[in-house]
């Protein structure tokens, strides 16, 4: 009886310490990624100066660019909050990522081979992976440096110093170079070469988000500071969309100038979204909790669903956008979202696939 009570107490303690807003972020993050991947082709199919082109730029820049940073921040918060032996990092987490990559990369390469019957292309696609599988490479790299990041996170001074370096070399300088490139490609390339000569690759990548997620999940901000961050987030979205629209108008084609995750504007509004969910959605919801368990599989399979929807529409004699992309992109995104999670839920019912593939 005492043993059962201890087990129950342990489970209750785990449930009480669970960050439920992570579940909300994982689920809506998948929808944002799907939205992003559907919006870009639609943006390319309409004139950039048309109302549809402007709307698609807003869709692409404001509603999807934050998803990857949010996932990295969630991972940073979880991995830097506990001591994980290096052996376990490789044997459990990286091994699972590797198996998932091999499975899904083979799946997408095989699907490509069935379409074009080119074995060499299929082999190349298998090694490289489908475009959205790049995330598995990146997150595996972050897992590998967890022991180093853990040491930094244990020191307040080292954490502040690292985040300052990340802010300068990973986000601010690239954003400034984009601004210069908007007016002069020659000077933009010059300053880009100068910045690259520093070789600040450690703090300049996604490591900044990894450590930032750990910090943002622990610090309790006052209402005034949170509101200020939310306002900065909105301003960052406006600036990001405005810069990319200007660049698109100048080049007369879609230019994702400031929509990359490693830009200052994306850093600001991704942080604001993270804090928004932490402050307002840290509550247990059975549906969201269930969907959160299927989010990884939904992310992996969503591109296959998008391609299938395109193929079905083509067979039926319709374009991917049945009507204005302003309306078709949200509708198709929700449809792909539902199908992807349904497939992931089905795959999660198979124990082996649930453990290694989804």
C-alpha positions as CSV (number, residue, x, y, z in Angstrom):
1,X,0.0,0.0,0.0
2,X,2.8,2.4,0.9
3,X,4.5,1.5,-2.4
4,X,1.4,2.3,-4.4
5,X,0.9,5.6,-2.5
6,X,4.5,6.6,-3.3
7,X,4.0,5.8,-6.9
8,X,0.8,7.8,-7.0
9,X,2.5,10.7,-5.2
10,X,5.4,10.5,-7.7
11,X,2.9,10.6,-10.7
12,X,1.0,13.5,-9.1
13,X,4.3,15.4,-8.6
14,X,5.3,14.8,-12.2
15,X,1.8,16.0,-13.4
16,X,2.0,19.1,-11.2
17,X,5.4,20.0,-12.6
18,X,4.5,19.4,-16.2
19,X,4.5,22.5,-18.4
20,X,1.2,22.2,-20.2
21,X,1.8,25.2,-22.4
22,X,4.4,23.1,-24.2
23,X,1.6,20.9,-25.4
24,X,-0.3,23.8,-26.9
25,X,2.9,25.1,-28.5
26,X,3.7,21.7,-30.1
27,X,0.3,21.4,-31.6
28,X,-0.1,24.9,-32.9
29,X,3.5,24.8,-34.1
30,X,2.7,21.9,-36.5
31,X,-0.2,24.0,-37.9
32,X,2.2,26.9,-38.3
33,X,4.7,24.7,-40.2
34,X,2.0,23.4,-42.5
35,X,0.7,26.9,-43.1
36,X,4.2,28.0,-43.9
37,X,4.9,25.2,-46.4
38,X,1.5,25.8,-48.2
39,X,1.8,29.6,-48.2
40,X,5.1,29.8,-49.9
41,X,4.1,28.1,-53.2
42,X,0.9,30.1,-53.2
43,X,2.9,33.3,-52.7
44,X,5.1,32.4,-55.7
45,X,2.0,31.8,-57.9
46,X,0.5,35.3,-57.6
47,X,1.9,38.8,-58.4
48,X,3.8,40.1,-55.4
49,X,2.1,43.6,-55.7
50,X,-1.4,42.2,-55.8
51,X,-3.6,42.1,-52.7
52,X,-3.2,38.3,-52.8
53,X,0.6,38.6,-52.9
54,X,0.7,41.0,-50.0
55,X,-1.7,38.7,-48.0
56,X,0.5,35.7,-48.8
57,X,3.6,37.5,-47.6
58,X,1.8,38.3,-44.3
59,X,0.7,34.6,-44.1
60,X,4.2,33.3,-44.7
61,X,6.1,35.8,-42.5
62,X,3.8,36.3,-39.6
63,X,2.1,32.9,-39.2
64,X,4.8,30.3,-39.6
65,X,8.3,31.6,-39.1
66,X,8.2,31.2,-35.3
67,X,7.4,27.4,-35.2
68,X,11.0,26.1,-35.5
69,X,12.4,28.5,-32.9
70,X,9.6,27.5,-30.5
71,X,10.4,23.8,-30.9
72,X,14.1,24.5,-30.2
73,X,13.1,26.6,-27.1
74,X,11.0,23.8,-25.8
75,X,13.8,21.3,-26.3
76,X,16.3,23.6,-24.5
77,X,14.0,24.1,-21.6
78,X,13.5,20.3,-21.2
79,X,17.1,19.2,-21.8
80,X,18.8,21.9,-19.7
81,X,16.5,21.4,-16.8
82,X,17.9,18.0,-15.9
83,X,21.1,16.0,-15.9
84,X,21.2,13.6,-18.8
85,X,24.3,11.3,-19.2
86,X,26.0,11.6,-22.5
87,X,25.5,7.9,-23.1
88,X,21.7,8.4,-22.7
89,X,21.7,11.4,-25.1
90,X,23.1,9.2,-27.8
91,X,21.4,5.8,-27.0
92,X,17.9,7.2,-26.4
93,X,17.4,10.6,-28.0
94,X,19.8,10.8,-31.0
95,X,19.3,7.1,-31.8
96,X,15.5,7.7,-32.0
97,X,16.1,10.7,-34.3
98,X,18.4,8.7,-36.5
99,X,15.9,5.8,-36.9
100,X,13.1,8.3,-37.6
101,X,15.2,10.0,-40.2
102,X,16.1,6.7,-42.0
103,X,12.5,5.6,-42.0
104,X,11.0,8.8,-43.3
105,X,13.8,9.6,-45.7
106,X,13.4,6.1,-47.2
107,X,9.7,6.7,-47.4
108,X,10.0,10.0,-49.2
109,X,12.8,8.7,-51.5
110,X,10.8,5.7,-52.4
111,X,7.7,7.8,-53.2
112,X,9.9,10.0,-55.4
113,X,11.3,6.9,-57.2
114,X,7.8,5.7,-58.0
115,X,7.1,9.0,-59.7
116,X,10.3,9.4,-61.8
117,X,11.9,5.9,-61.8
118,X,15.4,7.5,-61.3
119,X,17.3,5.3,-58.8
120,X,20.3,7.7,-58.5
121,X,18.0,10.6,-57.6
122,X,16.2,8.4,-55.1
123,X,19.5,7.5,-53.4
124,X,20.5,11.2,-53.3
125,X,17.1,12.1,-51.8
126,X,17.4,9.3,-49.2
127,X,20.8,10.6,-48.1
128,X,19.9,14.2,-48.1
129,X,16.4,13.7,-46.7
130,X,13.1,15.5,-47.6
131,X,13.3,19.3,-47.1
132,X,11.5,19.3,-43.8
133,X,13.7,16.6,-42.3
134,X,16.5,19.1,-41.9
135,X,15.1,19.7,-38.5
136,X,16.2,16.3,-37.4
137,X,19.8,17.1,-38.3
138,X,19.7,20.4,-36.5
139,X,18.1,19.1,-33.3
140,X,20.5,16.1,-33.2
141,X,23.4,18.6,-33.3
142,X,21.9,20.5,-30.4
143,X,21.5,17.3,-28.4
144,X,25.2,16.6,-29.0
145,X,26.2,19.8,-27.3
146,X,23.8,19.6,-24.3
147,X,26.7,18.8,-21.9
148,X,28.3,22.1,-22.9
149,X,25.1,24.1,-22.9
150,X,24.3,22.6,-19.5
151,X,27.5,24.1,-18.0
152,X,26.6,27.5,-19.4
153,X,23.1,27.3,-18.1
154,X,24.3,26.6,-14.6
155,X,26.0,30.0,-14.5
156,X,24.0,33.2,-14.6
157,X,27.0,35.2,-15.9
158,X,27.9,32.7,-18.5
159,X,24.3,32.5,-19.6
160,X,24.0,36.3,-20.0
161,X,27.3,36.4,-21.9
162,X,26.3,33.6,-24.3
163,X,23.0,35.2,-25.0
164,X,24.6,38.5,-25.7
165,X,27.0,36.9,-28.2
166,X,24.0,35.0,-29.8
167,X,22.0,38.2,-30.0
168,X,24.8,40.1,-31.7
169,X,26.3,37.5,-34.0
170,X,23.3,35.2,-34.5
171,X,20.5,37.7,-35.0
172,X,21.3,41.4,-35.0
173,X,24.2,41.4,-37.5
174,X,22.4,39.1,-40.0
175,X,19.3,41.4,-39.7
176,X,21.5,44.5,-40.3
177,X,23.1,42.9,-43.3
178,X,19.7,42.3,-44.7
179,X,18.8,45.9,-44.3
180,X,22.0,46.9,-46.1
181,X,21.4,44.4,-48.9
182,X,18.0,45.9,-49.4
183,X,19.6,49.1,-50.7
184,X,23.0,47.7,-52.0
185,X,23.7,44.1,-52.7
186,X,27.4,44.9,-53.1
187,X,27.8,46.3,-49.6
188,X,25.5,43.6,-48.2
189,X,27.9,40.9,-49.5
190,X,30.9,42.9,-48.2
191,X,29.5,43.1,-44.6
192,X,28.4,39.4,-44.8
193,X,32.0,38.4,-45.6
194,X,33.3,40.5,-42.7
195,X,30.8,38.9,-40.3
196,X,31.6,35.4,-41.5
197,X,35.3,36.0,-40.8
198,X,34.6,35.9,-37.1
199,X,33.5,32.3,-37.4
200,X,31.1,32.7,-34.4
201,X,29.2,29.5,-35.3
202,X,28.7,28.3,-31.7
203,X,26.5,31.1,-30.4
204,X,25.3,32.2,-33.9
205,X,23.0,29.2,-34.7
206,X,20.1,27.7,-32.9
207,X,22.0,27.4,-29.7
208,X,20.7,30.8,-28.8
209,X,17.1,29.6,-28.9
210,X,18.1,26.4,-27.1
211,X,19.4,28.4,-24.1
212,X,16.7,31.1,-24.4
213,X,14.0,28.5,-24.0
214,X,15.6,27.4,-20.7
215,X,15.6,31.0,-19.4
216,X,12.2,32.0,-20.6
217,X,10.6,28.9,-19.0
218,X,12.2,29.7,-15.6
219,X,12.1,33.5,-15.1
220,X,8.8,35.0,-13.8
221,X,8.3,38.3,-15.6
222,X,6.1,41.1,-14.2
223,X,2.9,42.0,-16.1
224,X,4.5,45.2,-17.3
225,X,7.5,43.5,-18.8
226,X,5.3,40.8,-20.4
227,X,3.2,43.5,-22.1
228,X,6.3,45.2,-23.3
229,X,7.5,42.0,-24.8
230,X,4.2,41.4,-26.5
231,X,4.2,44.9,-28.0
232,X,7.8,44.3,-29.2
233,X,6.7,41.0,-30.7
234,X,3.9,42.7,-32.7
235,X,6.3,45.4,-33.9
236,X,8.8,42.8,-34.9
237,X,6.2,41.0,-37.0
238,X,5.2,44.3,-38.7
239,X,8.9,45.2,-39.4
240,X,9.6,41.7,-40.7
241,X,6.7,41.7,-43.1
242,X,7.4,45.2,-44.2
243,X,11.0,44.5,-45.0
244,X,10.2,41.4,-47.0
245,X,7.4,43.2,-48.9
246,X,9.8,46.0,-49.8
247,X,12.4,43.5,-51.0
248,X,9.7,41.6,-53.0
249,X,8.5,44.8,-54.6
250,X,12.0,45.8,-55.6
251,X,12.8,42.4,-57.1
252,X,9.3,41.8,-58.4
253,X,9.3,38.3,-56.9
254,X,8.8,36.8,-53.4
255,X,11.8,37.5,-51.2
256,X,11.9,36.0,-47.7
257,X,14.3,38.7,-46.6
258,X,13.6,38.6,-42.8
259,X,11.5,35.5,-42.5
260,X,14.3,33.2,-41.5
261,X,14.3,31.9,-37.9
262,X,17.8,33.3,-37.4
263,X,16.9,36.9,-37.7
264,X,16.3,39.4,-34.9
265,X,12.7,40.1,-35.7
266,X,11.9,36.3,-35.6
267,X,13.8,36.0,-32.3
268,X,11.6,38.8,-30.8
269,X,8.2,37.6,-31.8
270,X,9.1,33.9,-31.2
271,X,10.0,34.9,-27.6
272,X,6.8,36.9,-27.3
273,X,4.7,33.9,-28.5
274,X,6.5,31.6,-26.0
275,X,5.8,33.9,-23.1
276,X,2.2,34.4,-24.3
277,X,1.5,30.7,-24.1
278,X,3.4,30.2,-20.9
279,X,1.3,33.0,-19.2
280,X,-2.1,32.0,-20.6
281,X,-2.1,28.4,-21.6
282,X,-0.4,26.5,-18.8
283,X,-3.4,24.4,-18.1
284,X,-4.2,20.7,-18.7
285,X,-6.4,19.9,-21.6
286,X,-7.0,16.2,-22.6
287,X,-7.4,16.9,-26.3
288,X,-4.3,19.1,-26.5
289,X,-2.3,16.6,-24.5
290,X,-3.3,13.8,-26.8
291,X,-2.6,15.9,-29.9
292,X,0.8,16.9,-28.4
293,X,1.8,13.2,-28.3
294,X,1.1,13.0,-32.1
295,X,2.8,16.2,-33.1
296,X,6.2,14.7,-34.0
297,X,4.6,12.2,-36.3
298,X,2.3,14.8,-37.8
299,X,5.3,17.0,-38.6
300,X,7.1,14.1,-40.3
301,X,4.2,13.0,-42.4
302,X,2.6,16.4,-43.3
303,X,4.6,16.8,-46.5
304,X,3.3,13.5,-47.8
305,X,-0.2,14.7,-47.0
306,X,0.4,18.0,-48.9
307,X,1.7,16.2,-51.9
308,X,-1.2,13.7,-51.8
309,X,-3.7,16.6,-51.7
310,X,-2.0,18.2,-54.7
311,X,-2.1,14.9,-56.6
312,X,-5.8,14.3,-55.9
313,X,-6.7,17.9,-56.9
314,X,-4.7,17.5,-60.1
315,X,-6.5,14.2,-61.0
316,X,-9.8,16.0,-60.4
317,X,-8.7,18.7,-62.8
318,X,-8.2,21.4,-60.2
319,X,-5.3,23.5,-59.2
320,X,-3.9,23.3,-55.6
321,X,-5.8,26.6,-54.9
322,X,-9.4,26.0,-55.9
323,X,-10.1,29.7,-55.2
324,X,-8.2,32.8,-53.9
325,X,-5.1,31.7,-51.9
326,X,-6.2,34.2,-49.3
327,X,-8.9,31.6,-48.4
328,X,-7.6,28.4,-49.9
329,X,-4.3,28.4,-47.9
330,X,-6.0,28.4,-44.5
331,X,-8.6,25.9,-45.6
332,X,-6.0,23.5,-47.1
333,X,-3.7,24.0,-44.1
334,X,-6.4,22.9,-41.7
335,X,-7.3,19.9,-43.8
336,X,-3.7,18.8,-44.0
337,X,-3.4,19.4,-40.3
338,X,-6.3,17.1,-39.5
339,X,-5.2,14.3,-41.9
340,X,-1.6,14.5,-40.6
341,X,-2.6,14.1,-37.0
342,X,-5.0,11.3,-37.9
343,X,-2.2,9.4,-39.6
344,X,0.1,10.1,-36.7
345,X,-2.5,8.9,-34.2
346,X,-2.9,5.6,-36.2
347,X,0.9,5.1,-36.3
348,X,1.1,5.7,-32.6
349,X,-1.1,2.7,-32.0
350,X,1.7,0.5,-33.3
351,X,4.2,0.1,-30.4
352,X,7.4,-0.2,-32.5
353,X,6.5,2.8,-34.7
354,X,5.4,4.8,-31.6
355,X,8.8,4.2,-30.0
356,X,11.1,4.9,-32.9
357,X,9.3,6.4,-35.9
358,X,6.7,8.9,-34.6
